[in-house]
Amino acid sequence: MAEDLSQKRCLKLVEEFVGRRVLVVGDVMLDEYIWGEVERISPEAPVPVVQVRRESAVPGGAANVANNIRALGGEVFLAGLRGEDAAGRRLSRLLRRSGIDISGLVSDRSRPTITKSRVLAGHQQAIRIDREVTSPIEPEVRRQLQKAIRRLLPRMEAVVLEDYAKGLLTEEVIREVISLASRRGIPVIVDPNANNFFRFPDATLVTPNHKEALTAAGLPRSSAIETVGRKLLRKWGARSVLVTLGEDGMCLFEGRRRPYHIGTVAREVFDVSGAGDTVVGTLALSLAAGGDLREAAGLANRAAGVVVGKLGTATVNHAEIRKALNWQ
């Protein structure tokens, strides 16, 4: 394998994914897709007319991370917000149907369920329509969320903090989750957002993409990735940082160890939507199953190589990861 990892060991880890309990805390969304064809331009304005053929919806944001973990065999518990609306009810039905525990979802009547509606003409995205409120959540709603997290966390084997900067993950919530998990020896993976760069003291792993890493480090694009990673370790106070580099793979930074670079394995890139969610979900299950950070990163890299070959928000399952590792 390109990552110099044992196939036998990685196979064992993938099999150990089944039944591992992971708590995902973050901004849940509903991803809607309106599929159609363009045959003419509107007489009302110079825009294409999309003739709708079908519609579909899948969990998005933190809910897609949960969906990825479930597809890989994990037992998932989701904590976040949903509105008291049709989109929230639809999202809840989809999550229950996937076997995801949504007892940690808090209803907030003051804001809509975050919904991203994509109109696709053929396989080309024509427009995206977002429905969301991104102001910080109200104190009472935050207290309900924290109560749900405290109830669920003691039984978990890994925790994911998934931040899309929609007002849910405040610094207070992040610090409490990391502190509670750290005291119990539960690994915490943080997927940060460029608009909310807090400190993450004692987090097991923080997973920015390249652009987010440069922004957080305050360094120019020409900076060596080794310089960026080292600065982020100091700035965030996390135990490790994994920078995803798109077509250049990933780079893992662990304390004083030499940076560990993993080359990309994607054969064909069709759509990068949700690829980061697949990476985070695979990392969480790998650590929950007892893998070390390099093993976890190697498996996450393989999973990402599969999901970018799919259209739209997607997941990876056991069979696909095995195939990606050249196991039949």
Short mmCIF file of the C-alpha atoms (twelve columns), coordinates in Angstrom:
data_MODEL
# 
_entry.id   MODEL 
# 
loop_
_atom_site.group_PDB 
_atom_site.id 
_atom_site.type_symbol 
_atom_site.label_atom_id 
_atom_site.label_alt_id 
_atom_site.label_comp_id 
_atom_site.label_asym_id 
_atom_site.label_seq_id 
_atom_site.Cartn_x 
_atom_site.Cartn_y 
_atom_site.Cartn_z 
_atom_site.pdbx_PDB_model_num 
ATOM 1   C CA . MET A 1   0.000   0.000  0.000   1 
ATOM 2   C CA . ALA A 2   1.122   3.548  -0.713  1 
ATOM 3   C CA . GLU A 3   0.839   4.450  2.963   1 
ATOM 4   C CA . ASP A 4   3.218   1.617  4.025   1 
ATOM 5   C CA . LEU A 5   0.502   0.178  6.239   1 
ATOM 6   C CA . SER A 6   -0.143  -3.509 6.781   1 
ATOM 7   C CA . GLN A 7   -3.071  -4.749 4.689   1 
ATOM 8   C CA . LYS A 8   -3.777  -7.387 7.310   1 
ATOM 9   C CA . ARG A 9   -3.875  -4.775 10.055  1 
ATOM 10  C CA . CYS A 10  -6.095  -2.437 8.019   1 
ATOM 11  C CA . LEU A 11  -8.475  -5.280 7.209   1 
ATOM 12  C CA . LYS A 12  -8.764  -6.050 10.915  1 
ATOM 13  C CA . LEU A 13  -9.515  -2.408 11.672  1 
ATOM 14  C CA . VAL A 14  -12.227 -2.230 8.999   1 
ATOM 15  C CA . GLU A 15  -13.863 -5.344 10.441  1 
ATOM 16  C CA . GLU A 16  -13.662 -3.772 13.911  1 
ATOM 17  C CA . PHE A 17  -15.674 -0.763 12.697  1 
ATOM 18  C CA . VAL A 18  -18.891 -2.741 13.221  1 
ATOM 19  C CA . GLY A 19  -20.765 -1.674 16.337  1 
ATOM 20  C CA . ARG A 20  -18.289 1.010  17.449  1 
ATOM 21  C CA . ARG A 21  -20.175 3.818  19.172  1 
ATOM 22  C CA . VAL A 22  -19.482 7.327  17.855  1 
ATOM 23  C CA . LEU A 23  -21.088 10.606 18.903  1 
ATOM 24  C CA . VAL A 24  -21.280 13.247 16.173  1 
ATOM 25  C CA . VAL A 25  -21.918 16.804 17.387  1 
ATOM 26  C CA . GLY A 26  -22.411 19.520 14.816  1 
ATOM 27  C CA . ASP A 27  -24.446 21.342 12.195  1 
ATOM 28  C CA . VAL A 28  -26.942 18.926 10.641  1 
ATOM 29  C CA . MET A 29  -28.432 19.705 7.229   1 
ATOM 30  C CA . LEU A 30  -30.763 18.368 4.589   1 
ATOM 31  C CA . ASP A 31  -29.214 18.130 1.124   1 
ATOM 32  C CA . GLU A 32  -31.914 18.273 -1.564  1 
ATOM 33  C CA . TYR A 33  -31.277 17.454 -5.226  1 
ATOM 34  C CA . ILE A 34  -33.571 18.529 -8.067  1 
ATOM 35  C CA . TRP A 35  -32.586 16.611 -11.200 1 
ATOM 36  C CA . GLY A 36  -33.606 17.799 -14.659 1 
ATOM 37  C CA . GLU A 37  -32.667 18.693 -18.233 1 
ATOM 38  C CA . VAL A 38  -32.151 22.024 -19.985 1 
ATOM 39  C CA . GLU A 39  -33.710 22.344 -23.422 1 
ATOM 40  C CA . ARG A 40  -34.303 26.096 -23.730 1 
ATOM 41  C CA . ILE A 41  -33.621 29.555 -22.308 1 
ATOM 42  C CA . SER A 42  -36.347 31.380 -20.401 1 
ATOM 43  C CA . PRO A 43  -38.143 34.152 -22.336 1 
ATOM 44  C CA . GLU A 44  -38.393 36.082 -19.039 1 
ATOM 45  C CA . ALA A 45  -34.630 36.336 -18.389 1 
ATOM 46  C CA . PRO A 46  -31.397 34.959 -19.888 1 
ATOM 47  C CA . VAL A 47  -31.405 31.859 -17.675 1 
ATOM 48  C CA . PRO A 48  -31.864 28.180 -18.506 1 
ATOM 49  C CA . VAL A 49  -35.214 26.481 -17.908 1 
ATOM 50  C CA . VAL A 50  -34.712 23.224 -16.044 1 
ATOM 51  C CA . GLN A 51  -37.362 20.582 -16.743 1 
ATOM 52  C CA . VAL A 52  -37.523 18.622 -13.483 1 
ATOM 53  C CA . ARG A 53  -37.334 14.826 -13.850 1 
ATOM 54  C CA . ARG A 54  -36.956 13.740 -10.233 1 
ATOM 55  C CA . GLU A 55  -36.061 14.922 -6.737  1 
ATOM 56  C CA . SER A 56  -34.112 13.317 -3.905  1 
ATOM 57  C CA . ALA A 57  -32.735 14.193 -0.470  1 
ATOM 58  C CA . VAL A 58  -29.980 12.899 1.804   1 
ATOM 59  C CA . PRO A 59  -28.592 13.921 5.209   1 
ATOM 60  C CA . GLY A 60  -25.922 16.623 4.903   1 
ATOM 61  C CA . GLY A 61  -23.325 18.376 7.046   1 
ATOM 62  C CA . ALA A 62  -22.782 16.647 10.380  1 
ATOM 63  C CA . ALA A 63  -25.648 14.313 9.471   1 
ATOM 64  C CA . ASN A 64  -23.641 13.121 6.452   1 
ATOM 65  C CA . VAL A 65  -20.688 12.346 8.744   1 
ATOM 66  C CA . ALA A 66  -23.109 10.267 10.826  1 
ATOM 67  C CA . ASN A 67  -24.415 8.601  7.666   1 
ATOM 68  C CA . ASN A 68  -20.865 7.703  6.604   1 
ATOM 69  C CA . ILE A 69  -20.100 6.173  9.992   1 
ATOM 70  C CA . ARG A 70  -23.304 4.162  9.871   1 
ATOM 71  C CA . ALA A 71  -22.580 2.948  6.318   1 
ATOM 72  C CA . LEU A 72  -19.218 1.659  7.549   1 
ATOM 73  C CA . GLY A 73  -20.885 -0.322 10.326  1 
ATOM 74  C CA . GLY A 74  -20.622 2.045  13.283  1 
ATOM 75  C CA . GLU A 75  -23.348 2.761  15.816  1 
ATOM 76  C CA . VAL A 76  -23.963 6.500  15.528  1 
ATOM 77  C CA . PHE A 77  -25.478 9.022  17.916  1 
ATOM 78  C CA . LEU A 78  -26.152 12.503 16.535  1 
ATOM 79  C CA . ALA A 79  -26.392 15.725 18.567  1 
ATOM 80  C CA . GLY A 80  -27.356 19.007 16.914  1 
ATOM 81  C CA . LEU A 81  -30.289 21.227 15.935  1 
ATOM 82  C CA . ARG A 82  -33.245 20.873 13.609  1 
ATOM 83  C CA . GLY A 83  -36.083 23.247 12.950  1 
ATOM 84  C CA . GLU A 84  -39.717 22.458 13.665  1 
ATOM 85  C CA . ASP A 85  -40.521 22.279 9.956   1 
ATOM 86  C CA . ALA A 86  -41.080 19.886 7.065   1 
ATOM 87  C CA . ALA A 87  -37.350 19.737 6.260   1 
ATOM 88  C CA . GLY A 88  -36.551 18.800 9.861   1 
ATOM 89  C CA . ARG A 89  -39.157 16.033 9.832   1 
ATOM 90  C CA . ARG A 90  -37.851 14.741 6.514   1 
ATOM 91  C CA . LEU A 91  -34.278 14.763 7.794   1 
ATOM 92  C CA . SER A 92  -35.276 12.919 10.962  1 
ATOM 93  C CA . ARG A 93  -37.047 10.223 8.902   1 
ATOM 94  C CA . LEU A 94  -33.975 9.754  6.705   1 
ATOM 95  C CA . LEU A 95  -31.685 9.434  9.726   1 
ATOM 96  C CA . ARG A 96  -33.958 6.972  11.518  1 
ATOM 97  C CA . ARG A 97  -34.226 4.923  8.329   1 
ATOM 98  C CA . SER A 98  -30.419 4.721  8.278   1 
ATOM 99  C CA . GLY A 99  -30.380 3.466  11.865  1 
ATOM 100 C CA . ILE A 100 -28.905 6.622  13.402  1 
ATOM 101 C CA . ASP A 101 -29.823 7.550  16.979  1 
ATOM 102 C CA . ILE A 102 -31.236 11.097 16.893  1 
ATOM 103 C CA . SER A 103 -32.146 11.409 20.579  1 
ATOM 104 C CA . GLY A 104 -29.498 14.153 20.796  1 
ATOM 105 C CA . LEU A 105 -31.202 16.343 18.170  1 
ATOM 106 C CA . VAL A 106 -32.742 19.447 19.739  1 
ATOM 107 C CA . SER A 107 -35.687 21.215 18.082  1 
ATOM 108 C CA . ASP A 108 -35.344 24.981 17.676  1 
ATOM 109 C CA . ARG A 109 -38.503 26.753 16.544  1 
ATOM 110 C CA . SER A 110 -36.625 30.044 16.036  1 
ATOM 111 C CA . ARG A 111 -34.671 28.827 12.982  1 
ATOM 112 C CA . PRO A 112 -35.256 26.585 9.976   1 
ATOM 113 C CA . THR A 113 -33.609 23.239 9.443   1 
ATOM 114 C CA . ILE A 114 -30.488 24.027 7.412   1 
ATOM 115 C CA . THR A 115 -31.346 23.011 3.844   1 
ATOM 116 C CA . LYS A 116 -29.199 23.153 0.720   1 
ATOM 117 C CA . SER A 117 -31.168 22.620 -2.499  1 
ATOM 118 C CA . ARG A 118 -29.128 21.875 -5.610  1 
ATOM 119 C CA . VAL A 119 -30.611 22.081 -9.098  1 
ATOM 120 C CA . LEU A 120 -28.749 19.826 -11.530 1 
ATOM 121 C CA . ALA A 121 -29.063 19.974 -15.302 1 
ATOM 122 C CA . GLY A 122 -27.778 16.618 -16.423 1 
ATOM 123 C CA . HIS A 123 -24.751 16.128 -14.173 1 
ATOM 124 C CA . GLN A 124 -23.981 19.863 -13.992 1 
ATOM 125 C CA . GLN A 125 -25.036 21.880 -10.940 1 
ATOM 126 C CA . ALA A 126 -26.948 24.916 -12.192 1 
ATOM 127 C CA . ILE A 127 -27.679 26.652 -8.880  1 
ATOM 128 C CA . ARG A 128 -27.747 26.034 -5.123  1 
ATOM 129 C CA . ILE A 129 -30.365 27.521 -2.794  1 
ATOM 130 C CA . ASP A 130 -29.549 27.727 0.939   1 
ATOM 131 C CA . ARG A 131 -32.056 28.098 3.776   1 
ATOM 132 C CA . GLU A 132 -30.325 28.768 7.082   1 
ATOM 133 C CA . VAL A 133 -29.803 31.045 10.077  1 
ATOM 134 C CA . THR A 134 -26.184 31.287 11.246  1 
ATOM 135 C CA . SER A 135 -26.422 33.462 14.355  1 
ATOM 136 C CA . PRO A 136 -25.333 31.864 17.668  1 
ATOM 137 C CA . ILE A 137 -27.956 29.579 19.196  1 
ATOM 138 C CA . GLU A 138 -30.003 30.861 22.130  1 
ATOM 139 C CA . PRO A 139 -28.707 30.039 25.664  1 
ATOM 140 C CA . GLU A 140 -31.673 27.781 26.469  1 
ATOM 141 C CA . VAL A 141 -31.201 25.791 23.260  1 
ATOM 142 C CA . ARG A 142 -27.475 25.489 24.020  1 
ATOM 143 C CA . ARG A 143 -28.258 24.149 27.498  1 
ATOM 144 C CA . GLN A 144 -30.564 21.509 26.016  1 
ATOM 145 C CA . LEU A 145 -27.824 20.499 23.589  1 
ATOM 146 C CA . GLN A 146 -25.194 20.274 26.335  1 
ATOM 147 C CA . LYS A 147 -27.550 18.165 28.460  1 
ATOM 148 C CA . ALA A 148 -28.013 15.735 25.564  1 
ATOM 149 C CA . ILE A 149 -24.248 15.527 25.004  1 
ATOM 150 C CA . ARG A 150 -23.549 14.839 28.687  1 
ATOM 151 C CA . ARG A 151 -26.123 12.050 28.639  1 
ATOM 152 C CA . LEU A 152 -24.712 10.357 25.540  1 
ATOM 153 C CA . LEU A 153 -20.971 10.870 25.824  1 
ATOM 154 C CA . PRO A 154 -20.012 8.398  28.604  1 
ATOM 155 C CA . ARG A 155 -20.994 5.411  26.411  1 
ATOM 156 C CA . MET A 156 -19.044 6.546  23.341  1 
ATOM 157 C CA . GLU A 157 -15.793 5.212  21.862  1 
ATOM 158 C CA . ALA A 158 -15.092 8.319  19.740  1 
ATOM 159 C CA . VAL A 159 -16.504 11.832 19.346  1 
ATOM 160 C CA . VAL A 160 -16.637 14.046 16.245  1 
ATOM 161 C CA . LEU A 161 -17.104 17.834 16.394  1 
ATOM 162 C CA . GLU A 162 -18.303 18.934 12.956  1 
ATOM 163 C CA . ASP A 163 -18.357 22.723 12.511  1 
ATOM 164 C CA . TYR A 164 -19.981 24.403 9.520   1 
ATOM 165 C CA . ALA A 165 -20.140 27.795 11.287  1 
ATOM 166 C CA . LYS A 166 -23.929 27.789 11.614  1 
ATOM 167 C CA . GLY A 167 -24.012 29.018 15.217  1 
ATOM 168 C CA . LEU A 168 -24.073 25.642 17.007  1 
ATOM 169 C CA . LEU A 169 -20.494 24.935 18.050  1 
ATOM 170 C CA . THR A 170 -19.483 27.766 20.355  1 
ATOM 171 C CA . GLU A 171 -16.116 27.741 22.098  1 
ATOM 172 C CA . GLU A 172 -17.905 26.839 25.326  1 
ATOM 173 C CA . VAL A 173 -19.518 23.741 23.794  1 
ATOM 174 C CA . ILE A 174 -16.273 22.660 22.130  1 
ATOM 175 C CA . ARG A 175 -14.212 22.966 25.303  1 
ATOM 176 C CA . GLU A 176 -16.777 21.085 27.380  1 
ATOM 177 C CA . VAL A 177 -17.007 18.181 24.927  1 
ATOM 178 C CA . ILE A 178 -13.222 17.844 24.632  1 
ATOM 179 C CA . SER A 179 -12.790 18.043 28.398  1 
ATOM 180 C CA . LEU A 180 -15.477 15.424 29.140  1 
ATOM 181 C CA . ALA A 181 -14.123 13.063 26.490  1 
ATOM 182 C CA . SER A 182 -10.492 13.559 27.490  1 
ATOM 183 C CA . ARG A 183 -11.214 12.599 31.101  1 
ATOM 184 C CA . ARG A 184 -12.678 9.317  29.858  1 
ATOM 185 C CA . GLY A 185 -9.918  8.605  27.344  1 
ATOM 186 C CA . ILE A 186 -12.304 9.012  24.383  1 
ATOM 187 C CA . PRO A 187 -10.674 10.298 21.160  1 
ATOM 188 C CA . VAL A 188 -12.073 13.563 19.778  1 
ATOM 189 C CA . ILE A 189 -11.802 14.511 16.099  1 
ATOM 190 C CA . VAL A 190 -12.499 18.170 15.246  1 
ATOM 191 C CA . ASP A 191 -13.441 19.226 11.724  1 
ATOM 192 C CA . PRO A 192 -12.987 23.026 11.979  1 
ATOM 193 C CA . ASN A 193 -14.410 25.874 9.944   1 
ATOM 194 C CA . ALA A 194 -12.507 28.842 8.550   1 
ATOM 195 C CA . ASN A 195 -14.966 31.249 10.201  1 
ATOM 196 C CA . ASN A 196 -14.654 29.706 13.686  1 
ATOM 197 C CA . PHE A 197 -11.035 29.022 14.549  1 
ATOM 198 C CA . PHE A 198 -11.072 28.371 18.274  1 
ATOM 199 C CA . ARG A 199 -8.381  26.613 20.281  1 
ATOM 200 C CA . PHE A 200 -8.803  22.859 20.670  1 
ATOM 201 C CA . PRO A 201 -6.629  21.956 23.675  1 
ATOM 202 C CA . ASP A 202 -6.276  18.169 24.142  1 
ATOM 203 C CA . ALA A 203 -8.314  17.316 21.024  1 
ATOM 204 C CA . THR A 204 -6.970  14.072 19.580  1 
ATOM 205 C CA . LEU A 205 -7.002  15.279 15.972  1 
ATOM 206 C CA . VAL A 206 -8.007  18.430 14.052  1 
ATOM 207 C CA . THR A 207 -8.676  17.998 10.317  1 
ATOM 208 C CA . PRO A 208 -8.541  21.262 8.310   1 
ATOM 209 C CA . ASN A 209 -8.314  21.287 4.532   1 
ATOM 210 C CA . HIS A 210 -5.389  23.143 2.955   1 
ATOM 211 C CA . LYS A 211 -7.204  26.468 2.587   1 
ATOM 212 C CA . GLU A 212 -8.505  26.349 6.169   1 
ATOM 213 C CA . ALA A 213 -5.041  25.451 7.442   1 
ATOM 214 C CA . LEU A 214 -3.419  28.418 5.691   1 
ATOM 215 C CA . THR A 215 -6.119  30.793 6.981   1 
ATOM 216 C CA . ALA A 216 -5.815  29.540 10.553  1 
ATOM 217 C CA . ALA A 217 -2.022  29.696 10.464  1 
ATOM 218 C CA . GLY A 218 -2.057  33.173 8.929   1 
ATOM 219 C CA . LEU A 219 0.432   32.091 6.266   1 
ATOM 220 C CA . PRO A 220 0.583   32.673 2.481   1 
ATOM 221 C CA . ARG A 221 -0.369  29.953 0.013   1 
ATOM 222 C CA . SER A 222 3.285   29.461 -0.921  1 
ATOM 223 C CA . SER A 223 4.143   28.282 2.610   1 
ATOM 224 C CA . ALA A 224 5.534   24.781 3.011   1 
ATOM 225 C CA . ILE A 225 2.936   22.430 4.445   1 
ATOM 226 C CA . GLU A 226 5.412   21.408 7.183   1 
ATOM 227 C CA . THR A 227 5.543   25.031 8.378   1 
ATOM 228 C CA . VAL A 228 1.766   25.292 8.346   1 
ATOM 229 C CA . GLY A 229 1.206   22.065 10.258  1 
ATOM 230 C CA . ARG A 230 3.753   22.847 12.961  1 
ATOM 231 C CA . LYS A 231 2.255   26.280 13.539  1 
ATOM 232 C CA . LEU A 232 -1.251  24.825 13.855  1 
ATOM 233 C CA . LEU A 233 -0.097  22.277 16.448  1 
ATOM 234 C CA . ARG A 234 1.171   25.153 18.594  1 
ATOM 235 C CA . LYS A 235 -1.775  27.461 17.937  1 
ATOM 236 C CA . TRP A 236 -4.578  24.967 18.529  1 
ATOM 237 C CA . GLY A 237 -2.998  22.970 21.356  1 
ATOM 238 C CA . ALA A 238 -4.299  19.733 19.784  1 
ATOM 239 C CA . ARG A 239 -2.372  16.486 20.008  1 
ATOM 240 C CA . SER A 240 -2.270  16.142 16.218  1 
ATOM 241 C CA . VAL A 241 -3.347  17.850 12.988  1 
ATOM 242 C CA . LEU A 242 -4.247  16.209 9.665   1 
ATOM 243 C CA . VAL A 243 -4.235  18.625 6.714   1 
ATOM 244 C CA . THR A 244 -6.148  17.338 3.683   1 
ATOM 245 C CA . LEU A 245 -4.530  18.476 0.435   1 
ATOM 246 C CA . GLY A 246 -6.985  17.503 -2.301  1 
ATOM 247 C CA . GLU A 247 -5.156  15.893 -5.211  1 
ATOM 248 C CA . ASP A 248 -1.931  15.948 -3.163  1 
ATOM 249 C CA . GLY A 249 -3.302  13.643 -0.469  1 
ATOM 250 C CA . MET A 250 -2.906  14.387 3.248   1 
ATOM 251 C CA . CYS A 251 -0.225  15.322 5.755   1 
ATOM 252 C CA . LEU A 252 -0.322  14.246 9.418   1 
ATOM 253 C CA . PHE A 253 1.447   16.153 12.201  1 
ATOM 254 C CA . GLU A 254 1.908   14.462 15.593  1 
ATOM 255 C CA . GLY A 255 3.854   16.308 18.261  1 
ATOM 256 C CA . ARG A 256 7.576   16.009 17.614  1 
ATOM 257 C CA . ARG A 257 7.312   13.186 15.048  1 
ATOM 258 C CA . ARG A 258 8.215   13.848 11.438  1 
ATOM 259 C CA . PRO A 259 5.247   14.853 9.262   1 
ATOM 260 C CA . TYR A 260 3.613   11.846 7.620   1 
ATOM 261 C CA . HIS A 261 2.585   12.462 4.005   1 
ATOM 262 C CA . ILE A 262 -0.011  10.245 2.319   1 
ATOM 263 C CA . GLY A 263 -0.419  10.426 -1.461  1 
ATOM 264 C CA . THR A 264 -3.867  10.540 -3.032  1 
ATOM 265 C CA . VAL A 265 -5.416  7.289  -4.294  1 
ATOM 266 C CA . ALA A 266 -8.411  8.678  -6.217  1 
ATOM 267 C CA . ARG A 267 -8.555  7.261  -9.758  1 
ATOM 268 C CA . GLU A 268 -11.316 9.577  -10.991 1 
ATOM 269 C CA . VAL A 269 -12.648 12.732 -9.337  1 
ATOM 270 C CA . PHE A 270 -16.317 13.267 -10.171 1 
ATOM 271 C CA . ASP A 271 -17.584 15.307 -7.215  1 
ATOM 272 C CA . VAL A 272 -15.807 16.353 -3.990  1 
ATOM 273 C CA . SER A 273 -19.099 17.054 -2.142  1 
ATOM 274 C CA . GLY A 274 -18.943 15.424 1.271   1 
ATOM 275 C CA . ALA A 275 -15.449 13.969 0.828   1 
ATOM 276 C CA . GLY A 276 -14.313 15.657 4.035   1 
ATOM 277 C CA . ASP A 277 -17.247 14.055 5.859   1 
ATOM 278 C CA . THR A 278 -16.112 10.629 4.662   1 
ATOM 279 C CA . VAL A 279 -12.583 11.317 5.884   1 
ATOM 280 C CA . VAL A 280 -13.775 12.390 9.337   1 
ATOM 281 C CA . GLY A 281 -16.146 9.444  9.703   1 
ATOM 282 C CA . THR A 282 -13.446 6.936  8.759   1 
ATOM 283 C CA . LEU A 283 -10.958 8.569  11.132  1 
ATOM 284 C CA . ALA A 284 -13.432 8.323  14.018  1 
ATOM 285 C CA . LEU A 285 -14.167 4.648  13.452  1 
ATOM 286 C CA . SER A 286 -10.482 3.798  12.996  1 
ATOM 287 C CA . LEU A 287 -9.559  5.408  16.312  1 
ATOM 288 C CA . ALA A 288 -12.596 3.876  18.041  1 
ATOM 289 C CA . ALA A 289 -11.456 0.466  16.774  1 
ATOM 290 C CA . GLY A 290 -8.009  0.925  18.304  1 
ATOM 291 C CA . GLY A 291 -6.049  2.124  15.284  1 
ATOM 292 C CA . ASP A 292 -3.254  4.643  15.617  1 
ATOM 293 C CA . LEU A 293 -3.317  7.983  13.840  1 
ATOM 294 C CA . ARG A 294 -1.293  6.830  10.825  1 
ATOM 295 C CA . GLU A 295 -3.507  3.805  10.290  1 
ATOM 296 C CA . ALA A 296 -6.598  5.989  10.667  1 
ATOM 297 C CA . ALA A 297 -5.278  8.544  8.162   1 
ATOM 298 C CA . GLY A 298 -4.365  5.824  5.655   1 
ATOM 299 C CA . LEU A 299 -7.828  4.287  5.770   1 
ATOM 300 C CA . ALA A 300 -9.486  7.736  5.574   1 
ATOM 301 C CA . ASN A 301 -7.426  8.494  2.486   1 
ATOM 302 C CA . ARG A 302 -8.662  5.297  0.829   1 
ATOM 303 C CA . ALA A 303 -12.275 6.089  1.712   1 
ATOM 304 C CA . ALA A 304 -11.939 9.602  0.261   1 
ATOM 305 C CA . GLY A 305 -10.573 8.121  -2.950  1 
ATOM 306 C CA . VAL A 306 -13.810 6.176  -3.330  1 
ATOM 307 C CA . VAL A 307 -16.316 8.909  -2.471  1 
ATOM 308 C CA . VAL A 308 -14.951 11.535 -4.885  1 
ATOM 309 C CA . GLY A 309 -15.860 9.151  -7.707  1 
ATOM 310 C CA . LYS A 310 -19.553 9.535  -6.837  1 
ATOM 311 C CA . LEU A 311 -21.986 12.342 -7.655  1 
ATOM 312 C CA . GLY A 312 -23.422 14.411 -4.817  1 
ATOM 313 C CA . THR A 313 -23.333 13.864 -1.068  1 
ATOM 314 C CA . ALA A 314 -22.399 10.194 -0.728  1 
ATOM 315 C CA . THR A 315 -21.093 7.520  1.632   1 
ATOM 316 C CA . VAL A 316 -18.621 4.632  1.483   1 
ATOM 317 C CA . ASN A 317 -19.356 1.120  2.752   1 
ATOM 318 C CA . HIS A 318 -17.352 -1.914 3.835   1 
ATOM 319 C CA . ALA A 319 -17.248 -3.539 0.411   1 
ATOM 320 C CA . GLU A 320 -16.031 -0.351 -1.276  1 
ATOM 321 C CA . ILE A 321 -13.209 0.193  1.217   1 
ATOM 322 C CA . ARG A 322 -12.108 -3.438 0.808   1 
ATOM 323 C CA . LYS A 323 -12.075 -3.031 -2.956  1 
ATOM 324 C CA . ALA A 324 -10.113 0.205  -2.657  1 
ATOM 325 C CA . LEU A 325 -7.517  -1.710 -0.629  1 
ATOM 326 C CA . ASN A 326 -7.379  -4.304 -3.441  1 
ATOM 327 C CA . TRP A 327 -9.105  -6.958 -1.379  1 
ATOM 328 C CA . GLN A 328 -11.726 -9.077 -3.144  1 
# 
